[in-house]
Amino acid sequence: MKVLMLTCQYMPDVFGGAEKQCGRISKGLKKKGVGVHILTSRQQYKIKSKEVLNEVPVTRLYSSIAPDLLGRWSFFSIYWFLRVLVWGAFHHKSFDIIHCHQGKFGAFVGCCLARLFNKPILIKVGNSNQFMDFNALKAKKFVGPIMANFVLKTNPTVVAITDVIAKNCKEFGFKHIVNIPNSIDTDLITKERGTKTTVIGQRESNINLFYHGRLENIKKIDVLMQSFVMLAAEYEMVHFHLIGSGSALIAAKKYIKTKGLEGKVTFHGKVEDPVAFIQQLDVFVNASEAEGFSNSLLEALLAGKVLVSTPVSGASDAIYSGQNGYIANSFRAIDIKNSTLQGIQLHHENTTSVKQFSTQLITENFTVDVIAGQYLTLYKKLTGINQ
């Protein structure tokens, strides 16, 4: 069995959720004896065009602008698309199935490869509701609807990482939908990790809340900070740690300064090892308005932290009320604040039982080995190859 993993961008250009999942699943499949090759782009000449990461070969076809942006950058999309087709013409015998990460422009490219070289294809969808991948593709002016319709008519197998996304894909018109959640690599955490870094602003008497990930508008960092301001007015011994970078960071810093709470919020920026870093903290809080299945949530679950989230896609798969966290009743700051208070209480009551519950949840449902096994079963079904 030989699998071509197709993703428009990959590490180190981007360290997003789709890229992390591509790397984790490729690594897991490799351990199961599956041949895997990652085909992607690179935006910098200094990044290697070919290398092996975690024993998985990676080929990067240069495009100075990310190929999935389309719009006024369509020239770069077309250029990368043509290079992928040429690569496919020379290497189509080296793979049995195409696995696309995200149902955006890369899905269109993957469907072209599938049709040209008569290969089965599956597309993993990474976001939900109005932001669902195929909705995002269709929203692109002029070419978007054409590409989305082409993908739909190709009749691929669509992998939905949550029930919400499965419903979205069915409504879009896809017929073959399989539910396989995101994975988490348990190697990310050990008893020894997380002890070398001292968290700025941490006090033993504080409850240390945190969010780690991309600080973009879709993550509603503004609402997250509003909920913390409300919380700080009611609960004195609390500190918030915002870990990551993005376009929403400047406004968040300004807002906290205007509220006079600089001493209660620490902006860490990017950290080298976020999973080790968050082991020192207490309660994960997510205010996002849309997710596929949040990698940040899975990483906090792995670290055994109490979890608080808005009712986004994936939250109900990882958070069980009163067992390891709480899901807010809405996306409003007041409801996030109320659920965070419940999370703090749960942290005080029994962190040991929270960790035990989350560990069992991960072991049974989300490890790389479990998820790679589900993909391997699907590959065999689509290709008819049993090895």
C-alpha positions as CSV (number, residue, x, y, z in Angstrom):
1,M,0.0,0.0,0.0
2,K,1.4,3.4,-1.1
3,V,-0.3,6.6,-0.1
4,L,0.2,10.1,-1.5
5,M,-0.5,12.8,1.1
6,L,-1.4,16.0,-0.7
7,T,-1.4,19.3,1.2
8,C,-1.1,22.8,-0.1
9,Q,1.3,23.8,2.7
10,Y,3.4,22.0,5.2
11,M,5.9,22.5,7.9
12,P,8.1,24.6,8.3
13,D,6.1,27.1,6.2
14,V,3.0,26.5,8.3
15,F,2.4,24.7,11.6
16,G,-1.4,24.7,11.4
17,G,-3.8,21.9,12.4
18,A,-4.0,20.3,9.0
19,E,-0.3,20.2,8.7
20,K,0.1,18.7,12.2
21,Q,-2.5,16.0,11.4
22,C,-0.8,15.2,8.1
23,G,2.5,14.7,9.8
24,R,1.0,12.6,12.7
25,I,-1.0,10.3,10.4
26,S,1.9,9.8,8.0
27,K,4.2,8.9,10.9
28,G,1.6,6.5,12.3
29,L,1.0,4.8,8.9
30,K,4.7,4.4,8.4
31,K,5.0,2.5,11.6
32,K,2.3,0.2,10.3
33,G,4.4,-0.6,7.2
34,V,2.5,1.7,4.8
35,G,4.4,3.6,2.1
36,V,3.7,7.3,2.5
37,H,4.9,10.3,0.5
38,I,3.9,13.9,1.3
39,L,3.5,16.3,-1.7
40,T,3.3,20.0,-0.8
41,S,4.6,23.5,-1.6
42,R,7.4,25.6,-0.2
43,Q,7.5,29.4,-0.1
44,Q,11.2,29.8,0.7
45,Y,14.1,28.6,-1.3
46,K,16.0,27.9,1.9
47,I,13.5,25.1,2.7
48,K,14.6,21.8,1.3
49,S,12.7,20.7,-1.8
50,K,13.2,17.0,-0.8
51,E,13.8,15.6,2.6
52,V,12.7,12.8,5.0
53,L,10.8,13.7,8.2
54,N,10.0,10.9,10.7
55,E,11.0,8.4,8.0
56,V,8.4,9.9,5.6
57,P,9.7,11.5,2.3
58,V,8.5,15.0,1.7
59,T,8.5,16.7,-1.8
60,R,8.0,20.5,-1.9
61,L,7.2,22.2,-5.2
62,Y,8.2,25.9,-5.0
63,S,5.5,28.6,-5.1
64,S,6.5,32.0,-3.7
65,I,2.9,32.5,-2.6
66,A,0.8,29.8,-0.8
67,P,-1.1,28.0,-3.7
68,D,-4.4,27.8,-1.9
69,L,-5.0,31.5,-1.6
70,L,-6.5,31.9,-5.1
71,G,-8.1,35.3,-5.8
72,R,-5.5,37.8,-6.9
73,W,-2.8,35.2,-6.2
74,S,-4.4,32.8,-8.7
75,F,-1.2,32.8,-10.9
76,F,0.7,31.1,-8.1
77,S,-2.2,28.6,-7.6
78,I,-2.2,27.7,-11.3
79,Y,1.6,27.4,-11.4
80,W,1.7,25.0,-8.4
81,F,-1.3,23.1,-9.9
82,L,0.6,22.5,-13.1
83,R,3.7,21.4,-11.3
84,V,1.7,18.9,-9.3
85,L,0.2,17.5,-12.5
86,V,3.7,17.2,-14.1
87,W,5.0,15.5,-10.9
88,G,2.0,13.1,-11.1
89,A,2.7,12.3,-14.7
90,F,6.2,11.0,-13.7
91,H,5.3,9.4,-10.4
92,H,1.7,8.2,-10.7
93,K,2.8,4.6,-10.5
94,S,4.4,5.3,-7.1
95,F,1.1,5.7,-5.2
96,D,-2.2,3.7,-4.9
97,I,-4.4,6.3,-3.3
98,I,-4.5,10.1,-2.8
99,H,-5.2,11.5,0.7
100,C,-6.0,15.3,0.6
101,H,-5.7,17.3,3.8
102,Q,-8.5,20.0,3.7
103,G,-11.2,20.3,1.1
104,K,-10.1,23.6,-0.4
105,F,-7.9,24.2,-3.5
106,G,-5.8,21.1,-2.7
107,A,-8.9,19.0,-3.0
108,F,-9.5,20.3,-6.5
109,V,-5.9,19.5,-7.4
110,G,-6.2,16.1,-5.8
111,C,-9.4,15.3,-7.8
112,C,-7.6,16.3,-11.0
113,L,-4.8,13.8,-10.2
114,A,-7.4,11.2,-9.3
115,R,-9.2,11.5,-12.6
116,L,-6.1,11.8,-14.8
117,F,-4.4,8.7,-13.3
118,N,-7.5,6.7,-12.2
119,K,-6.7,6.7,-8.5
120,P,-9.1,6.6,-5.5
121,I,-9.2,9.7,-3.4
122,L,-10.2,10.7,0.0
123,I,-10.5,14.3,1.3
124,K,-10.2,15.1,5.1
125,V,-12.3,18.1,5.9
126,G,-10.8,20.5,8.5
127,N,-13.5,23.0,9.5
128,S,-17.3,23.3,10.1
129,N,-20.5,25.1,9.4
130,Q,-20.1,28.4,7.4
131,F,-16.3,27.9,7.4
132,M,-16.5,24.3,6.2
133,D,-13.7,23.7,3.7
134,F,-15.9,23.2,0.6
135,N,-18.0,26.3,1.6
136,A,-14.7,28.2,1.8
137,L,-13.7,26.9,-1.7
138,K,-17.0,27.7,-3.2
139,A,-16.9,31.3,-1.8
140,K,-13.8,32.1,-3.9
141,K,-14.9,34.4,-6.7
142,F,-15.3,33.1,-10.3
143,V,-13.3,29.8,-10.0
144,G,-14.5,28.7,-6.6
145,P,-17.9,27.4,-7.6
146,I,-16.4,25.6,-10.6
147,M,-13.8,23.9,-8.5
148,A,-16.2,22.9,-5.8
149,N,-18.6,21.4,-8.4
150,F,-15.7,19.5,-10.0
151,V,-14.8,18.0,-6.6
152,L,-18.4,17.1,-5.9
153,K,-18.8,15.4,-9.3
154,T,-15.5,13.5,-8.8
155,N,-17.4,11.7,-6.0
156,P,-14.5,11.3,-3.5
157,T,-14.7,9.7,-0.1
158,V,-14.9,12.5,2.4
159,V,-13.5,12.1,5.9
160,A,-15.4,14.1,8.5
161,I,-13.5,14.6,11.8
162,T,-16.7,15.3,13.7
163,D,-20.5,14.6,13.4
164,V,-21.0,18.3,12.7
165,I,-18.7,18.2,9.7
166,A,-20.3,15.0,8.5
167,K,-23.7,16.8,8.5
168,N,-22.2,19.8,6.7
169,C,-20.7,17.5,4.0
170,K,-24.0,15.7,3.5
171,E,-25.8,19.0,3.1
172,F,-23.2,20.0,0.5
173,G,-24.0,17.0,-1.6
174,F,-21.3,14.4,-0.8
175,K,-22.5,10.8,-0.8
176,H,-19.5,8.9,0.7
177,I,-18.7,10.2,4.1
178,V,-16.6,8.5,6.8
179,N,-16.1,9.7,10.4
180,I,-12.5,9.6,11.6
181,P,-11.4,12.1,14.3
182,N,-8.1,13.9,14.5
183,S,-5.3,12.2,16.3
184,I,-2.8,13.2,19.0
185,D,0.7,11.9,19.4
186,T,1.2,10.7,22.9
187,D,5.0,11.0,22.4
188,L,4.4,14.8,22.8
189,I,4.2,14.4,26.5
190,T,6.2,12.5,29.2
191,K,6.7,12.8,32.9
192,E,10.0,14.6,32.4
193,R,8.8,17.3,30.0
194,G,7.5,20.6,31.1
195,T,9.8,20.9,34.1
196,K,12.5,23.0,32.5
197,T,10.5,26.1,31.6
198,T,9.3,28.6,34.2
199,V,6.0,30.2,33.3
200,I,6.1,34.0,33.6
201,G,3.5,35.4,35.9
202,Q,2.7,32.0,37.6
203,R,2.1,31.8,41.3
204,E,1.3,28.7,43.2
205,S,-1.8,30.3,44.7
206,N,-3.1,31.3,41.2
207,I,-5.4,29.4,39.0
208,N,-3.5,29.6,35.7
209,L,-5.9,29.7,32.7
210,F,-4.5,29.4,29.2
211,Y,-5.2,29.3,25.5
212,H,-2.5,28.2,23.0
213,G,-2.7,28.2,19.2
214,R,-3.2,30.7,16.3
215,L,-4.3,34.1,17.6
216,E,-6.6,35.0,14.7
217,N,-10.0,36.6,14.5
218,I,-11.8,33.2,14.0
219,K,-10.5,32.1,17.4
220,K,-12.3,35.1,19.0
221,I,-9.4,36.2,21.2
222,D,-11.3,39.4,21.8
223,V,-14.2,37.5,23.4
224,L,-11.8,35.3,25.3
225,M,-10.2,38.4,26.9
226,Q,-13.6,39.9,27.6
227,S,-14.6,36.7,29.4
228,F,-11.4,36.9,31.5
229,V,-12.0,40.5,32.5
230,M,-15.4,39.4,33.8
231,L,-13.9,36.5,35.6
232,A,-11.1,38.5,37.2
233,A,-13.7,40.8,38.7
234,E,-15.2,37.8,40.5
235,Y,-12.2,35.6,41.2
236,E,-9.1,37.4,42.4
237,M,-6.4,34.7,42.3
238,V,-6.4,34.0,38.6
239,H,-3.9,34.5,35.8
240,F,-4.3,34.1,32.0
241,H,-1.6,32.8,29.7
242,L,-2.0,33.5,26.0
243,I,0.4,31.4,24.0
244,G,0.9,31.9,20.3
245,S,0.9,34.7,17.7
246,G,-1.4,36.1,15.1
247,S,-3.3,39.1,13.9
248,A,-5.5,39.3,17.0
249,L,-2.6,39.7,19.4
250,I,-2.1,43.5,19.2
251,A,-5.7,44.2,19.9
252,A,-5.8,41.8,22.8
253,K,-2.7,43.5,24.4
254,K,-4.3,46.9,24.0
255,Y,-7.6,45.7,25.5
256,I,-6.0,44.2,28.6
257,K,-4.0,47.4,29.1
258,T,-7.1,49.6,29.0
259,K,-8.6,47.4,31.6
260,G,-5.5,47.7,33.8
261,L,-5.0,44.0,34.0
262,E,-1.4,43.7,32.6
263,G,-0.4,42.0,35.8
264,K,-3.0,39.2,35.3
265,V,-2.4,38.3,31.7
266,T,0.9,37.1,30.2
267,F,1.4,37.1,26.4
268,H,4.0,34.5,25.8
269,G,4.1,34.6,22.0
270,K,5.3,31.4,20.3
271,V,6.9,28.8,22.5
272,E,9.2,26.0,21.3
273,D,7.3,23.2,22.9
274,P,3.7,24.2,23.7
275,V,2.6,20.8,25.0
276,A,5.4,20.8,27.6
277,F,4.7,24.4,28.4
278,I,1.0,23.9,29.1
279,Q,1.7,21.1,31.6
280,Q,2.5,23.8,34.1
281,L,-0.9,25.4,33.8
282,D,-4.4,24.5,35.0
283,V,-7.5,25.2,32.8
284,F,-7.7,25.5,29.0
285,V,-10.2,28.0,27.7
286,N,-11.3,28.2,24.1
287,A,-13.6,31.0,22.8
288,S,-13.4,30.0,19.1
289,E,-16.4,30.5,16.8
290,A,-15.5,27.7,14.4
291,E,-13.3,24.6,14.5
292,G,-12.9,21.3,12.8
293,F,-11.5,19.4,15.7
294,S,-9.1,21.7,17.6
295,N,-5.5,20.5,17.9
296,S,-5.1,22.9,20.8
297,L,-8.0,21.2,22.6
298,L,-6.5,17.7,21.9
299,E,-3.1,18.8,23.2
300,A,-4.7,20.2,26.4
301,L,-6.7,16.9,26.7
302,L,-3.4,15.0,26.4
303,A,-1.8,17.2,29.1
304,G,-4.7,16.2,31.4
305,K,-6.0,19.8,31.9
306,V,-9.5,20.9,32.7
307,L,-11.1,21.9,29.5
308,V,-13.5,24.8,28.8
309,S,-14.8,25.6,25.3
310,T,-17.5,27.2,23.3
311,P,-19.9,24.7,21.6
312,V,-17.8,24.4,18.5
313,S,-17.4,21.2,16.3
314,G,-15.3,18.7,18.2
315,A,-15.8,20.1,21.7
316,S,-18.4,17.4,22.7
317,D,-16.0,14.7,21.5
318,A,-13.3,15.7,23.9
319,I,-15.2,17.4,26.8
320,Y,-17.6,15.5,29.1
321,S,-19.4,17.8,31.5
322,G,-18.2,17.4,35.1
323,Q,-15.7,14.8,34.1
324,N,-12.9,16.8,32.5
325,G,-14.5,20.2,31.8
326,Y,-17.4,22.1,30.5
327,I,-18.9,23.4,27.3
328,A,-20.3,27.0,27.4
329,N,-24.0,27.4,26.5
330,S,-23.2,29.9,23.8
331,F,-20.4,31.9,22.2
332,R,-20.9,34.9,24.5
333,A,-18.3,36.1,26.9
334,I,-20.6,35.8,29.9
335,D,-21.3,32.1,29.2
336,I,-17.6,31.4,28.7
337,K,-16.9,33.1,32.0
338,N,-19.5,31.0,33.8
339,S,-18.2,27.7,32.3
340,T,-14.6,28.8,33.3
341,L,-15.8,29.2,36.9
342,Q,-17.1,25.7,36.8
343,G,-13.8,24.5,35.3
344,I,-11.9,26.2,38.2
345,Q,-14.1,24.4,40.7
346,L,-13.5,21.1,39.0
347,H,-9.8,21.8,39.1
348,H,-10.0,22.3,42.8
349,E,-12.1,19.2,43.4
350,N,-10.1,16.5,41.7
351,T,-7.4,17.0,39.1
352,T,-6.4,13.3,39.4
353,S,-9.7,12.0,38.2
354,V,-9.7,14.6,35.4
355,K,-6.4,13.3,34.2
356,Q,-7.4,9.7,34.5
357,F,-10.6,10.3,32.5
358,S,-8.8,12.2,29.8
359,T,-6.0,9.6,29.5
360,Q,-8.6,6.8,29.0
361,L,-10.5,8.9,26.4
362,I,-7.3,9.5,24.4
363,T,-6.1,5.9,24.6
364,E,-9.5,4.6,23.3
365,N,-10.2,7.2,20.7
366,F,-7.5,9.6,19.6
367,T,-4.0,8.1,19.6
368,V,-2.0,8.2,16.3
369,D,-2.0,4.4,16.3
370,V,-5.8,4.1,16.6
371,I,-6.5,6.7,13.9
372,A,-3.8,5.5,11.5
373,G,-5.4,2.0,11.8
374,Q,-8.8,3.5,10.9
375,Y,-7.3,5.2,7.8
376,L,-5.5,2.0,6.8
377,T,-8.8,0.1,6.9
378,L,-10.4,2.8,4.7
379,Y,-7.5,2.7,2.2
380,K,-7.8,-1.1,1.8
381,K,-11.5,-0.7,1.2
382,L,-11.0,2.0,-1.5
383,T,-8.1,0.3,-3.3
384,G,-8.9,-3.3,-2.8
385,I,-5.3,-3.8,-1.6
386,N,-5.1,-5.8,1.6
387,Q,-1.4,-5.4,2.3
